[in-house]
Amino acid sequence: MFDYLYRISDIKLFILLTLVSVTLSLIAIFLVRRFIPVNLRYIDNQVIGNTISLVSVLYGVLAGLAALYLINNNSYASDAVQREANSIANIFRDTRSLKEPARTSIQTEVKQYIDTVINIEWPLMRKGAHIDHEGDTIIDNIADEINNYYVIGESESRLVRDLLEENKSLYNSRQQRITMSYASLDIEIWIVILIGTILTMSINYLFGMNFYLHMVTVIAAAIMTSSMIFLLITLDRPFQGEFIIEPVALKSVLHFIEDHPSEAPS
């Protein structure tokens, strides 16, 4: 799909799709009524009805599966962001028990990581742009600090192991989030959905019935199909458009860090 569709507001997008769909449908009705007499179309109403029933069912199943796939994608992306926030929060909490200078060094890296994700990566994801490796570098620096920490006693040994596990979880969640920021329906699926939309609308034009009743049924079909396209567009890219995943969880972690400054181990 065109990228600009993801940059306009949802209400404008819905109005645009609906107006285009309804306008084309009304033009098509006048053309069909002019060139195909209503009595000829009336004779074949049953055949037309059977055909549109088959096409509508197939179209509904395809569009429904596509919507379900995109809803799951949004759920996976949201889960990845939450797990990323949880991991970075756990790392910050656990470092309170470390000795200096490791404690301050790691907590500084944690703050830098959150700032990078919120202020650099999120705007890039909104544009569908490529994410660089600055966040990965920070995670590697945290891992190096943990691995080089001089352990005294079994409690610190367990703490270091926990920190390394949280750091791995942070990396995995980050990669899932970035992967999901590039996720969208393949062009082949969009082509099939658009073909189904056109067929579903077009067959309605062939019915032989009262002119005003025909207009109502065609407009209803146009609004329904345009609404489905609108839904798929708004769900298509989890981090683009107006209906997107925000870094709320990461901002909450940042607020926690600011409200609970680093403390020396007891």
C-alpha positions in Angstrom: 0.0 0.0 0.0 1.0 3.6 -0.4 3.0 5.0 2.6 1.0 8.2 2.8 -2.1 6.2 3.8 -0.3 5.4 7.1 0.5 9.1 7.7 -3.0 10.6 7.6 -5.4 10.6 10.4 -7.8 7.6 10.8 -11.0 9.7 10.3 -9.6 11.3 7.1 -8.6 7.9 5.8 -12.0 6.4 6.5 -13.8 9.3 4.8 -11.4 9.1 1.8 -11.9 5.4 1.3 -15.7 5.6 1.8 -16.1 8.6 -0.6 -14.0 6.9 -3.3 -15.9 3.6 -2.9 -19.4 5.1 -2.8 -18.6 7.5 -5.7 -17.3 4.8 -8.0 -20.3 2.6 -7.1 -22.8 5.3 -8.0 -21.1 6.0 -11.3 -21.1 2.2 -12.0 -24.8 1.9 -11.3 -25.7 4.6 -13.8 -23.5 3.1 -16.4 -24.9 -0.4 -15.9 -28.5 0.9 -16.0 -27.8 2.8 -19.2 -26.2 -0.1 -21.1 -27.9 -3.2 -19.6 -31.7 -3.1 -19.5 -33.2 -3.8 -16.1 -35.4 -6.6 -17.5 -32.4 -8.5 -18.7 -30.7 -8.2 -15.3 -33.9 -9.1 -13.4 -34.1 -12.4 -15.3 -30.6 -13.4 -14.0 -31.0 -12.1 -10.4 -30.9 -15.6 -9.0 -27.6 -16.4 -10.8 -26.2 -13.1 -9.7 -27.2 -13.7 -6.1 -25.6 -17.1 -6.1 -22.4 -15.7 -7.5 -22.1 -12.8 -5.1 -22.9 -15.2 -2.2 -19.9 -17.3 -3.1 -17.6 -14.4 -3.8 -18.7 -12.6 -0.5 -18.0 -15.7 1.6 -14.5 -16.2 0.1 -13.8 -12.4 0.4 -15.1 -12.4 4.0 -12.9 -15.4 5.0 -9.8 -13.9 3.4 -10.3 -10.4 4.9 -11.1 -11.9 8.3 -8.0 -14.1 8.3 -5.9 -11.1 7.3 -7.4 -9.0 10.1 -6.8 -11.8 12.6 -3.1 -12.1 11.4 -2.6 -8.3 11.8 -4.3 -8.3 15.3 -1.9 -11.1 16.3 1.0 -9.1 14.9 0.0 -6.1 17.0 -0.3 -8.3 20.1 3.2 -9.8 19.5 4.6 -6.3 19.1 2.9 -5.0 22.2 4.2 -8.0 24.2 7.7 -7.4 22.9 7.7 -3.8 24.1 6.3 -4.8 27.5 9.0 -7.6 27.9 11.7 -5.1 26.8 10.5 -2.6 29.5 10.3 -5.3 32.1 13.9 -6.5 31.4 15.4 -3.0 31.5 13.5 -2.3 34.7 14.8 -5.5 36.3 18.3 -4.8 35.3 18.1 -1.3 36.9 16.7 -2.8 40.1 19.3 -5.6 40.3 22.2 -3.2 39.8 21.4 -1.5 43.1 23.1 -4.4 44.8 26.3 -4.1 42.8 29.4 -2.3 44.0 30.8 0.8 42.4 31.8 1.7 39.7 29.8 -1.1 38.0 26.5 0.0 39.5 26.6 3.5 38.3 28.1 2.5 34.9 25.3 0.0 34.2 22.5 2.3 35.4 23.9 5.0 33.1 23.8 2.6 30.2 20.2 1.7 31.1 19.1 5.3 31.0 20.9 5.8 27.7 19.2 2.8 26.3 15.7 4.0 27.2 16.4 7.5 25.9 17.7 6.0 22.6 14.6 3.8 22.1 12.1 6.5 22.9 13.7 9.5 21.2 15.5 7.9 18.3 14.1 4.5 17.5 10.4 5.2 18.0 10.3 8.2 15.5 12.2 6.0 13.0 9.7 3.1 13.5 6.8 5.6 12.9 8.3 6.4 9.5 9.1 2.7 8.7 12.8 3.6 8.5 15.7 1.3 9.3 16.8 1.0 12.9 20.6 1.2 13.5 22.6 -0.8 16.0 23.1 1.8 18.7 20.7 0.0 21.1 22.5 -3.3 20.5 25.8 -1.6 21.3 24.4 -0.4 24.6 23.2 -3.9 25.5 26.6 -5.3 24.6 28.2 -2.7 26.9 25.9 -3.8 29.7 26.9 -7.4 29.1 30.6 -6.5 29.2 30.1 -4.6 32.5 28.3 -7.6 34.1 30.8 -10.2 32.8 33.8 -8.1 34.1 32.2 -7.6 37.5 34.4 -9.0 40.3 32.1 -11.4 42.2 32.4 -11.9 46.0 30.2 -14.7 47.4 27.4 -16.8 46.2 24.7 -14.1 46.4 26.6 -11.8 44.0 27.2 -14.8 41.7 23.5 -15.4 41.5 22.9 -11.7 41.0 25.3 -11.7 38.1 23.6 -14.7 36.5 20.2 -13.1 36.8 21.5 -9.9 35.3 22.9 -11.8 32.3 19.6 -13.6 31.8 17.7 -10.3 31.9 20.2 -8.8 29.4 19.6 -11.7 27.0 15.9 -11.2 27.4 16.3 -7.5 26.7 18.1 -8.3 23.5 15.6 -10.8 22.4 12.6 -8.5 23.1 14.4 -5.6 21.3 14.9 -7.8 18.2 11.3 -8.9 18.2 10.1 -5.3 18.4 12.4 -4.2 15.5 11.3 -7.1 13.4 7.6 -6.3 14.0 8.2 -2.7 13.1 9.0 -3.9 9.5 6.1 -6.4 9.4 3.1 -5.8 7.1 0.9 -7.7 4.7 2.6 -8.9 1.6 1.8 -7.1 -1.6 0.4 -10.4 -3.0 -2.2 -10.5 -0.2 -3.2 -6.9 -0.8 -3.7 -7.6 -4.5 -6.0 -10.6 -3.7 -7.9 -8.5 -1.1 -8.4 -5.7 -3.6 -9.5 -8.1 -6.3 -12.1 -9.5 -3.8 -13.2 -6.0 -2.9 -13.7 -5.1 -6.6 -15.6 -8.3 -7.4 -17.8 -8.0 -4.3 -18.8 -4.5 -5.2 -19.0 -5.0 -9.0 -21.4 -8.0 -8.9 -23.9 -5.9 -6.9 -24.2 -3.5 -9.8 -25.7 -6.3 -12.0 -28.9 -6.9 -9.9 -32.2 -5.9 -11.5 -34.3 -4.1 -9.0 -35.9 -0.8 -8.0 -33.4 2.0 -8.8 -33.4 3.6 -5.3 -33.3 0.2 -3.5 -30.4 -0.7 -5.8 -28.6 2.4 -4.7 -29.1 1.6 -1.1 -27.7 -1.9 -1.4 -24.7 -0.8 -3.5 -23.8 2.0 -1.1 -24.1 -0.4 1.9 -21.7 -2.8 0.1 -19.3 0.0 -0.7 -19.2 1.2 2.9 -18.7 -2.3 4.2 -15.8 -3.1 1.8 -14.2 0.3 2.4 -14.5 -0.2 6.1 -12.7 -3.6 5.8 -9.9 -2.0 3.8 -9.7 0.8 6.4 -9.4 -1.8 9.2 -6.6 -3.7 7.5 -4.6 -0.5 6.8 -4.9 0.7 10.4 -3.7 -2.7 11.7 -1.2 -3.3 9.0 1.9 -1.7 10.6 2.0 -1.8 14.5 4.2 1.3 14.8 2.9 3.4 12.0 -0.3 5.4 11.5 -2.6 6.8 14.2 -3.5 3.4 15.7 0.0 2.5 16.9 1.8 1.0 19.8 3.3 3.8 22.0 6.4 3.5 24.2 4.2 3.8 27.3 5.9 0.9 29.2 9.4 2.3 28.6 8.3 5.7 29.7 6.9 4.2 32.9 10.3 2.6 33.5 12.1 5.9 32.9 9.7 7.6 35.4 10.5 4.9 37.9 14.2 5.4 37.5 13.9 9.2 37.9 11.7 8.8 41.0 14.0 6.1 42.6 17.6 7.3 42.0 20.5 4.9 42.5 21.3 3.9 46.0 24.4 2.3 47.5 24.1 -1.4 48.4 23.4 -2.0 52.0 
